[in-house]
């Protein structure tokens, strides 16, 4: 029997619940978690349904995914930055774009990137000095941008575009959050200082990407080894080659996903390690035991299970994509509730991954909750840091490989500590980043992890 979706109260005229989301989005989403699978909200006149449990999320993202498409305020905001790339496109376009993109993220290709990734970490940290107070977020942006520029977009102009993305992303992501929470286009056309800064940052980035595409188009010989070469070559089966606008959107998708998400994960990891020395020591023990005094390689990854569990637990606590959105393609029943065609559906990995019924003591950093013998079906279903279904992030293995190599390389040499004795706080922008960014560097030796 169909049930009526409970409406969340305290709706304001015109903006609905957008004001509460803007003031305290993470707290607002967690407060909606009740025994009911869905809650009805309104955002600036748009009817939305917030998913409250993993069962409903799996229906939307997996078992009934053909009845939902990429859309809603989150995706519409994202399209203002990355266009119609593989991350944001609709299901029909995704069927065309995915085969072109997927080979670049195959395990064998990522294995070939691993040494380059590690060399990028060494280069990005070569200027670090003991006693230095540094902005870990900015450092991880530079690192992630360097990796993308050396692996996925490797022409000389690719490095310039990746660096431009790293510089522009903080401003762009602030603007995208405003567009997500206030999904009324006219508001963002008003020439306010914030809107002008957003437009200027996007224009600079568009220019850098245009230079990358022009350089690739004019290459006389191309070995086709990086992702952008494959995108420009198009689908060999159909012979279709994308135009510059399509290539632009894919480059934007690669840069945005490849820089921001990895930078966010590493920033959170080092912020949390700085405040949890007991976990840091367990990490050191594993790294020193598995690697001795040699550099980490791709083949070492299976020997670093605690490192992987730590990164997974950080993603559970602070998933970069803290809010997903879909649009209902046709009237669909989810957990006994009928959703009308055209309605927006919101899913918060942040809220679902902190459900105390699934993750006891959910605010605690506990990597061992991901031990195989402790892993439950509820944990598997509720962990949505990479999405689920056909639209699950195809760069998951690439990103986790990069993050593991970076963490192992840095943690073997450096001990990071808070520059100020304040708890780390999440800053929900378009993606979720730590508000406290500065850490103090201490040099360490491998023997410290064995004490």
PEMO-V832205 format. One line per field, one symbol per residue. burial: + if it has 16 or more other ideal C-beta (glycine too) atoms within 10 Angstrom, else -. A space follows every 50 residues. Layout:
BEGIN
burial->???
END
This chain:
BEGIN
burial->----+--+--+---++++++++--++-+++-++---++++++++-+++++ ++++-++++++---+-+++++++++++++++++++++++---++--+--+ +--++---++--++--+++++--++--------+-+++++++++++++++ +++++-++++++++++++++++++++++++++++---+------+--+-- ++--+--++++++-++---------+++++++---------+---+++++ ++++++++++++++++++++++++++--++-+++++++-++----+-+-+ +--+-++++++-+++++++++++++++++--+-++-+-+---++++++++ +++++--++--+--+++-++--------+-++++++++--+-+++-++++ ++++++++++++-+++--+----+-+++++++++-++-+++--+-+--+- -
END
